[in-house]
Amino acid sequence: MGFKIKPAASDAINKIPGDLYIGFVDSLYIDVRGLIIAGLAMILAGLISAAASKNISLLYCTLFMALVLVFRLAFMIAHAKSLPSESVAVAYNRETKFLVGAVLFMFSLSFWTFDAFVATDDAFTRFFTSAITIPYAFGMWTRSFATDRGINAQILVAFVPLSAAMVVAGGWYPWMIFVGFIPLFAFIKSSSTRLKATFQAEVNARIQSATLADRLDTALNNMSHGLCMVDAGGRLILANDQFRKIFGLSSDMTLSGETVGGLFRKVIQPILVPNFAYSQGVRALFRSQGLASDMTVPIETRDGRAIEATVHRMSNRGTVLVVQDVTERRNAEIKINRMAHFDAVTELPNRHSFEISLATALGPDRGERPITVMFLDLDNFKQVNDSLGHRTGDKLLLEIARRLRLIVGPEDVVARWGGDEFVILHHCEDNAPTTPELAGRIIDAIGNPVVIDGSDVIVGASIGTASAPDDGLTPDALLSNADIALYAAKADGRRGWRAFETAMDTRIQVRRLVEMELRTAVATDAIDVYFQPILDVRTRRVLSFEALARWRHPVRGPVSPTEFIPIIEDIGLMEEFGVGILRRACAACLTWPEGMSVSVNLSSSQFRSGRIEAVVSEALNRAGLAANRLDLEITESTLLDDRCETRGALEALRARGCRISLDDFGTGYSSLSYLLSFPLDRIKIDRSFTIGLGVRERASILVESVAAMSRKLGLTVLIEGVETEQQMAVVERLGTIAEVQGFLFSPPVPLSGVAALLGRRPGRAAA
């Protein structure tokens, strides 16, 4: 609850600082003893005047003075017990009460004198009262130095009754008003104002000096740098807290007057600074004379900190020493330098560092020593990341890096090129293994299982090599040719080694041309969307269509999805590609009869971006298609990741109304836990089981068991790859499979062929 100050109080506050104002007011109440002595003297004088003149009115005036005195004493004693005043508002109220008492007492004295002139003709009484009152009134200018208010009121209550007394006396007495009273009270007014201003200015100056000193002290002690000033004789003048903290000096240790050299030699150097740093740097701070500019000396401490001391000479006035702990900056520079040259995951040299090493090895000092660049790519590493997560992938990379370091020679350089690629600079010395031997050792070592978090993780390695001088004499040529050889090794079936051959360049160029063409095809929607019908097993009516990607190369003709989709995945365009297929499939479904739906395949990479919900929503909204007409097919690789984000995205899409199908069930890991832990509506039994229906009993048993179990779990069962009536008869006989798909009914057709399939009457079809 705030205290509201009156406007007058606010004016008083604005004139001087609040603390100073409170001090002024409190000073009015300090001299209680003086007030008692002066008051008793005035009362005694009043009693003497009443007795001398034998006038009762003078006695009444004396009693009034005594009453005012008692009032003032009671208030001053009460105030003295609660010094200092709590706030400016409290001080203002106390000042007001003091002024009221001062004005009343001054009025009682001057009226006492006036009464003496009116009530008696006794010369002694008149002289006695005037002699008492006029000096007391004159003393106002010293008593009122602490307050601006009330001086005019005191002058008025003193001047009016005294002037009236002079008029009553008549004769020459009225001239006292002009000769004595007016100059006297003008002097009181001006002197009081000047004394107040002088005192105030002095106090303000001291306060400002103290404030500046306090601020300087606060600023010095809150600096991030340590600072000390040294006089021309080398003795400390001052040192801030940070200086003490950096050098481990106790706060109670007196530094002023201590020589800096002695301080460093006796206290700092033995504990903190190694001998070599002291001898090379610290002495220079105090023995160098006539420095033209500041000098900075780095100091490494015994406890591993880095300190910079900068000395600034001030001609003949001494020295300022600025000290800062730069440990964090030094560590950051080391970290940045390491980041610039080393890989954070494997702690191997990175690509930039390897290029520097290769350029050095191919420099003019190379001599005749042959060198080989070996590009190494991990086989199936992407599946590890997809199925077990990136943390497991990082642990695998770290172990591969450890194995590579153990295999290569001491002069060889192993670096991480990026992703799952490593590169090795092999110096083909006489006693070193040959390139084929080294490649074989690496492939064998990497092929051994890696135990990560209790599980065996197995990957392979493909290696491509290029040697100088036969395959190039520049870093770019060797790296490019080793990369081409790596492509060839991977094309040969992986887990192998190939050295660069000139003929390889043509094949790699073809692959790269295909990549560029696919980039263009994805960007321009040149990859077509075909649709294969999904039928009801019982009625053989078309229920929906699965959207499938088909690419017709302008030269090679139709290219199998098993060939071009992995390339799209490799070059990182799967998300963009998937968005285009989904958008066109939704637009096509809108043209079909109500209730007809479309199935679209989603890859695991589309879930990793975290945008799959937004992508599906955008495709549905753009086409104006109801969510229950879209079936999203996912593979086991998506579920293997088992991330909360994947599960959450599937649940959100299902809640929106989309159906979720598990594609290619029966291949891969085929964990039954998927059927319980993930929001699924349908499973699609892979075509590899369909081939054995009616031919291999085991295939029929497996299909029947999976279908029966899934149906009891409330899942719709679809079987793919039905191509013969014999297979269809087995499906119908099982009675647990609801939907069927395959070439028996129709191959995938372009959108223009969908209408014909929808118009065809259901019945038995020929293969």
N, C-alpha and C positions, 0 to 999 in steps of 0.2 A: 504494500500500500504506500504510494508515494506521498510526500509532503508538498503541498502546493504553496509556493512562495508568492507573496504579494508583488505587484509591479515594482513598488519602491525597493523591496528586498532584491528583486532581480537586478535593478539598476546598481545597487550596492555591490552585488556579486560581480557584475560586468566591469566595474572600475578596477578592482584588484583581484588577484588570484584568491580562490576560496580558502586555502590554508592560511594565507596571510591575513585575510579578513577575520577569520576565526581567532588568530593570534592577537590581532588588534583589540577585538572585543573582549577576549579573556583578560587582556592586560588591564582593562578598566576595573577589574574586580580583584586585582592582586593586593593592593594596599588597603586592607581592611583596618589595620591598626591606625594608619594615618587618618582615615575617615572618622574613626572613633575619637581620636585626639582633637581633630579639627571640630567635630560636632560638639564635643563636650565644652571646648573653648567657646564656641558660639553660644551655647546654652548658658554658660557661666556669664558671658558678656550680656546676654539678654536679661538674666536675673539681676546683674549689677545695674543695668540701665533702668529696670523697673523699680529697684530699691532706691536708686538715686533720685528718680523723678517722682517716686511714689505714685506711679500711674499704672492702673490695672490693665489698660489695653496693651502696654508693652509686655506685661506678663503673659497675656493671651498670645501675643506674637511669639514669645519664647516657647510657650507650650506647643504651638503649631510647628516651630522648628524642631522641637524634640520629637514630635510625632513623625515628621518626615524622616528624621534621622533614624528612628527605630525601624521604620519601613525599609529604608535603604540598607541598614545593617542586616536585617533579617534576610533580605534577598541576596546580599553579597555573600553572607555566610553559607546560605543554601547553594549558591552557585559555585562557591569555592570547593565544595565537596564533590562536584561533578565536572571538574576540569579535565581535559579540554572539552569544549562544546562538541556535540556529536556531529553536527552538520552546520552548513551555512544558514539554513532556516532557523535552527535553534539559536545560533549566535545572533541572528537578526532580531529575534524576539527578546533576547536578553539585553541587547543594545538598546532596544526601545524602552524597556523597563528602567535601565540605567539612566537614560536621558530624561524620562519622566521624573525620576527622583532628583536628578541634578537641577532640572528646571524648577521643580517645586521648592527645593532648598534655596536656590538663588532668589526665587520670588519671596520666600519667607524672610530672607535677610534684607532685601531691598525694601520690602513693605514694612519691615521693622524700623528701618531708617526713616521711611516716609511717615510712619506713625509717630516717631519721636519728634519730627518737625511739626506735625499737626497737633499732637496732644500736649506738648509742653513747650515752654519758652526757655527751659533750662539749657544754658549754653554747653555745659559739660555733657549732658545727655545727647544733644545734637552732634557735638564733636565726636563723642565716643562711638555712637552708632555709625557715623560717616566713616570714621577711621577704621572700623571693623569691616564694613561692607565693601567700600571702594577697593582695598587691596585684594579682598576675596574675589571680587568681580574681575580685577586685573589678572588674577591667576588662572582665569579660564583658558587663556591661550596655551598654558602648559598642560592643564588637565584634559584638554580636548584634542590633543594631537592624534589620538587613536581613532577618532570618529569624525566623519564629515557632517553628520546630522546633528541637530540640536544646538549648534553654536549660535545660530541666529535667534532661536527662541530664548536662550540664556541671556544673550545681549539685550533682547527686548524686555524681558522681565526684570533685568537689572537696571536698564537705562530709563524706562518709563517711571517707575516709582521714585528713583533717585532724582530725576529731572523734576518730577512733581514736587518733591520735598524742597528743591531749590526755589521753585516758584512760590511755594507756601511761605518760605522764609523771607522772601522779598529782599529789597535792598540790592546789594551786590551779588547775592547768592545766585540769582538766575543766570548771571554771566558764567557761572561754573559749567552750565550746560554746554556752552560754546567753547569756553576756554579749556575745560578739562574733560567733560564727559564724551563729547563727540570725537575729539582726537583719540581719547583713551579707547573707546569702543571700536573705532576704526582700526586702531593699532592691534587691539585684541583679535579682530576679525582677520586682518591681513597676516599677522604673526602666526596665528593658529593655522591658517591655510599654508603659509610657507613651511612652517615646522612639519606639518602633516606631509606635504609634498617631498620635503627633503628626507624625512624619515622613510617615507614610502619608497623613494628612489633608491636609497641605500639598501633597504631590505630587498627590493626587487633585484638590484644588482647582485647582491649576495646569493639570492635564490637562483638567479640565472647562472651565476658562476658555479654554484653547487650542482645545478641541473646539467650544465654542460660537462662538468667533471664526471658526474654520475653516468651520463650518456656515453661519454668517451670510455669510461671504465667498462660499461656494459658492452659497448661495441667491441672493445679490445678482447674482452673475455668471452665473447660469443663469435669471434672470428674462427673460420675453419683452419686458418693458418696460425702457427705459433709466431710470436713477435717479441723481440726484445730490443731495447735501445741501449747503446753503449756510449759512454762519454769519450772524449779525446784520449783519456788516460787508460781506456780499456776496461772501465768498470761499469757494471750494469746499473742503469738508471731505473728501468722498469722491465717487467716481463709479464705477459698475459698468461691466463690459465692454460691455454692450448699449448704454449711453449713448455710448461711444466708437464702437461699430459704426454706430449710427444716424447720427451726425454725422461719420463718416469720420475720427475722431481716431486716430492711431497708438498702439499699446499701450505704447510706450516714452516717450510724452509725459507729462511730470509735470503733473498737474492740481491737486494739493493746493496750496492757497494762492493759486491763480489766481482773479482776479475773474471772475464769470460774464459781466458786461457786456463786459469786455475779451476774454474767450474768444469770445463770439459776434461781436463787431465785427471782431476781427483774424483769426480762424481760420474760423469757421463761416459767417458771413454773406457774405463775398466769394465763397466757393466754392460754397456749397450753397443759400442762401436768397435769393430775388430781393428787390430793394430794397423793393417795395411790401409784401411779406409781413413783412419785418423791421420796417419803419416802423409798420405797423398792428398787428402782433401781438407780435413778440418783445420790443420795448421795453417793452410793457405788463407783461411778466413781471417786470421788475426796477424799474419806476418806480411801480407801483401800491402804495400803502401802506394798511394797515388793512383788508385784504380781509375781509369778513364770511364768505365762503365760498370754496371752491376756484374757480379760474378756469381755463378750458380755452381754449387758443388754437390754431386750425388753421393749419398751415404747409404750403404747397405748395413743394416743392424744385425746383431747376433741372433735376434729372434725372427729374422726373415723379412723384416719390413724394409721398405725403400723410402728414404727421406731426401728431400731436396732442400738445401740451405742456400739462400740468396743473400749476399751481403751488398749493402748500398752505403758507400762512403759519403758523408755529408761534409766535405772539405775538412775544416778543422774543428767541426762541432761534434764529431763522433761518428757512429755507425749504427745503421738499422739492420738487424738480422731477421729475415723472414724465413721461417721453417715450415715446411708442409709435409705431411705424410702422404706419399704418392703410391702407396702399396697397391691400392685398388686400381689406379691408372696403369701401373706397371703390369699387374696381373691381367688387366683387360687387354693391354697391348700384346702380352704373351699369348692370351687366349685368341685374340683376333689373328695374330700371326699364325697360330696353330690351325685355326679354322681356315685360313687362306691356303694352307699347304697340306692339311691332313683331313681325312674323312672322320666325321664324328662317330659313326657306328663302329667301324672296324679299326680305327686308329692307324690305318695305313696312309701313306701319302695319297693325296687326291690327284685328280686329272691335271691340274695346273702344275703341281709339283713334279709329276711324272714327265710332263712335257719339257720342263726345265732340265731334268736329269737326262732325257733323251737327246735334247739339243747339245748338252755338254758332252755326252758320249760320242756324238757325231761331229764334234768340233775339230779344229785343226790339230789338236793334240791326241787324236784318237789313235793314230798310228795304223798298223795293219790288223789290229785285233778285230775279228768279226763279232758282230752283236746281232741279237735276234729280239724282235718284238713279238710277244705272245699275247694274243687276245683270248680271254677265257670267258665263256658264258655258261651260267648254271642252267642245266636242263630241269624243267618242271618246277622251277622256283616260284613261278606265278601261282601254281596250284597250292604250294605251301602257304603263300600269303593269303590266297582266297579261302583255303580251308582251315588253317590254323591261326591266322591273324598276322598282322605286321610285326607284333612284338616277337613272335616265334621266328619270323623271317629275319629280323635283326639279329637274334641270337645265332641263327644259322650262319649268317654272313660273318659274324665275329669268329665262329669256329672255323669256317673256311679260310678266313684270313690267317688264323693261327697255323693251320696246316700248311698253307702256302709258304709262310715264313720259315717253317721248319725244313721245307723241301729245297728251296732255292739256295744258291751259293751266297757267301758273305758279301760279294760285290754286286749281286743282282738286286734289282729294285722291284718290289711288288707294290702295286697301287690299286685302289678301287677306282674304276673308270666311271661308274655310275650304275644305279639299279643293281642288277645281278651280274654285272660285267666287271672283270678284273683284267689288269694288264701287267705284264712282266717284262722287264728289260734284262735279258740274259746275256751275260758276257761269256762267249764261247772260248774259254781258256783251255789249255792243253789238258789240265787235270780236272776240268769241269765236265759234267755229263753233256752228251750231245743233245741237240734239240729234241729228236725223237724220244730219247731216254727220259729227258725231263718231262716232256708232255705225257708219256706213259705213266710216270710216277704220280704226276698231278691228277690224272684221270682216275687212277686206282685209289689214291688217298681220298679224293672228294667222293668217290662212289661208296666208301664205307659209311654205314649208318651213323647219324649224329643223334645222340640222346639229348633231348630238350624237354625239360619238365617231366621226365619219366617216360617219354615216348620216343620211339625211333623215327627219325626223319631221314628219308633217303632222297638224294638228288644226284644228278650226274653232271658232267662237264664236257663241253665241246670247246676245242682249242683251234685257233688259226694262227699261223706264224708267218712272219716276213723277216728276211735277214739282209743286213747290209754287208757288203755293197751290192750283192746280186739283185736284190729286190727294191733297191732305192738307197739314196744317200741323204735324203732329207727327212725330218720328222714326219711331215705330212705324207710323203710317199710311203714310208714304212707303216705308219698307222693305218692308212687307207688300204694298203695291200694285206695287212694282217686282218683287218676287218672283213675284207672280201674272202679271205681264206676261212674265217670263222663262219661266214654264211654258207660256204661250201661244206664245212664239217657238219653243220646243223642239217643241211639238206641231205647229207648222206645217212641220216638216221640218228644223229646225236651220239654223245658219249664217244667221240672220236677226235682225231687230230688230222688236220690237213695243213700242208705248207702251201704257200702261195704259188700259183701257176698263172701264167699270162692268160690262159683260156678261161680262167675263172671270172675274169673281169666282165666278160660278155654276159654270163649267167646272172651275175649280181646286178648288172645294169638292167637286165630284163625284170628282175624282182623289184628293183627300185622304180622302174617305169610302171609296173602294176600298182605299186603303192600310190604313186602320183595319180594314176587313173582312178583308183578307188577313192582317193580324197576328193577328186572332182565329182565322181559319181554320187558320193554321199552328200556333198554340198548342193548338188543340183537335183537330187531325188531321181537319179538315173537308174537306181536299183529298183526293179519292179516289185510290186506286191502281188503274189498269187494267192489263191484261196482253195483249200481242200475241204470238202464237206465232211461233217461229222454227223452220223446217222443214229437214229434210235434202233437198237438191236431188234426189238419186237416188231415195229412197223416199217422199218427201213425208210422212214421219212427223214429228210434233212432237218437237223435241229440247229446247226450252227456251222461256221466255217473257221478253219485255222489259217491265219495270215502267215505266209511264208515268203522269204526274200529270194528273188531270182535276179541274176545279173547276166546280161548278154554283152560280152565283150565285142567291141566293134571289129576286131580281127579274129580272135580265137573263138567267137561264138559263145554259146552258153557255158558258164563257169560254175562248177559245183559249189554250193554253199559251204561244204566242208573245206573248200580251198580258200574262198575269199573272206569268209567270216573270221577265221583266225587271224588273217592279215589285218582286218579292220580292228580286231582286238589288240594286236601288237602295236599298231600305230596310234592307238588311243582315241579312236573315233567311235567306239561302241555306243557311248551315250548319245552322241549326235545322230548316229545311224538308227538307234532304237527309237528316238523321238520321232523321226520321220516315218518309220514303219507304223508306229502306234497312231500317229495323227491320220495317216491315210487309211488305216484299217477302220478307225472309228467313223471316218467320213463315208467309207463304203458301206458299213453296216447300216447307216441311217437310210440308205436307199433300199434296204431289204424289207420284207414284210415284218410287221410288228411281232415281237416275240423271238425273232431270229437274232442270235448273238454271234460275236466274233471272238476268237482266241488269239492272243498275241504273246509271243515269247519275250521274257525279260531276262537279261544277263545279270550275273552277280555284280559286274562293274557298275551297272545302273543304280544299284542300291547303295554302293559305297559313296556316291556323290552326295547322298542325303537329300536329293531333289526329286525322288521318284513320285512322291505324293503330288507334288506340284506339277510334275510332267503329265501324270495321268489326268489330273483335274483339268489342266489346260487343254489336253486333247479332247476330253469329253465335252467341255464347255464350248470349245471351238466348233465341234461337229454338232453340238446340240443333242448328244446321244445320252440316253439314260444309263446310269452306272451298272444296272443289272443286266445290260446287254453286252457287257465287256467281261471276258474271262482272261485272267492274267496267268500265264504259265511260267513257273520257275523251275530251275533245276536243283539238283542236290548240292551243287557247288555254292549256290546262294545260301542254303540252309547250313552248310558245313561251317560257315563263318560264325553262325549263331550269335550274332551281335544283337544287343538290345535295340539298336537302330533299325536293323532288318526286321526283327519281330514286330517292333512298334509300327513300322511302315506297312507291313502286311495287315496288321490288325486295323489300322486306320483305313486302308483301302477296302478291306472287307466290310467295315462298318459303313462305309460310303455306299456299298451295294455291289461292288465288284466281286466276282467269283475268283477263287485262288485254286489253281491246279498244280499238282506236282508232276512234272514231265519226266519221261524216261525212267519211271520207277522200275527197280529191279537191277539197274546197273550201278556201278560205283559202290558206295558204302551201304546204301539202302537201309539206313537205320530206321527201325520201326518207331523209335521215339519221336520221329518227325510227325507221325500221324497223331500223336497226343499233344505235343508241345507247340505245334504251329497251327495257325488258323487256315485249314485246308478244306476245300469243298469237293475236290475231285482228284483222283490219281489216274495217271496215264501209264498203262503197262507197256514197256518198251517192245519194239518190233522184234528184238532178238528172241523173245519168248514166243511170239506169234508164229515164227517160222517152224517151231517144233510142234505146234498143235496138230494132233491127229497123226503125228509121225513118231515123236518121242514121248513116251509116257510121262517122263519126269517133267517135261515142259508143261504138259496138261495139268499135272498135279500141282505144280507151282502156281500156274495161272489161276486154277480153281481155288487154291488156298488163299492167295492174296486177295482175289475178288470177294470171296466169302467174308474174310476178315474185314475188309474195307467197307463192305456193305453194312455189316453189323455196327461199324463205327459211324454210320450215317454218311459215308462218303460215296459219291458217284464213281463208278469204275468205267474207264474208257480203255479199249485196247487198240493199239496202233498196228499198222503194217498188215492188215488183212488183205490178202491178194487172191485167195482161192475160195471157192464155195465150200471146199472141205474144211478149211479153217473156220469159215463162218458157221458151218454146221456145228462144229465143236463149241463155238462161242454161244450159239443159241441153246445148245443142249445143257451147258453149265447153268444158265438161268440167273447168274449173279452179275453179269456184265450188262450195263445199261446202254453204253454207247460204243460205236465202232468207227474206225477210220482206216482207209487204205485204198490201194489202187483197184481193188475189186469194184469199188463204186465210182471212183474218179481220181485221176491224178490232180495235182494242183493246177488251177486254171486262172487266167487273168480275170479281172473284174468283169470284163465283157462276157465271159462264159458262165458267170454265176446264174444269170437268169435262166439259161437252158437247164441247169441242174435243178433249179427250184421248180421248173415247169414239168420235169420228168416225173412220171407216175412211179410210185414205189413198187418194187418187185425184185425178182432175182436178176442179178446182173452177171454178165460174162466177164471173166478175168481179162 
